[in-house]
Amino acid sequence: MQYQKNEIPIIEDDSNTTIYKIPQFVVDNSIILKLPIQYYFKEKPNTIFIPTHLLILSRARGIGIENALIKMDEAARGLRPRRNPISVSRRNDGRYLVLDGNSTTIVAVAAGWRTLPGILDSP
């Protein structure tokens, strides 16, 4: 399925997904995230780079999204530690369910990032 620029799938239950439309304020403010990805994330062993079009959110919390935008900007400016890669599980359909880092994923998609660093969660 093809998604619009500021949309990302979110899981409704164990098998169905719907579309999460990224709020306009996130899209407008994500312009600050223009540095290379290593300014925002720690390097960890076993990190894989996952195309954002293969990610599915497990939740979306408004305050978490706002905080992710602020924290990512602060990390890039050296005001706080960079975050760990997002945590994901691989689904049978080849996509990845975001277990930890949903708000970060939303902000990254809004900023137009094409990949995100992730760590596969052990089953």
Protein Blocks (a to p, Z undefined) as FASTA:
>chain_A
ZZdfkbccddfblmbccdddddfklmmmmmmmmccfklmpccdehiacddfklpccfbdc
fklmmmmmmmmmmmmnopaccdddddddddfkopacdfbhplmmmmmmmnopabdcdddd
dZZ
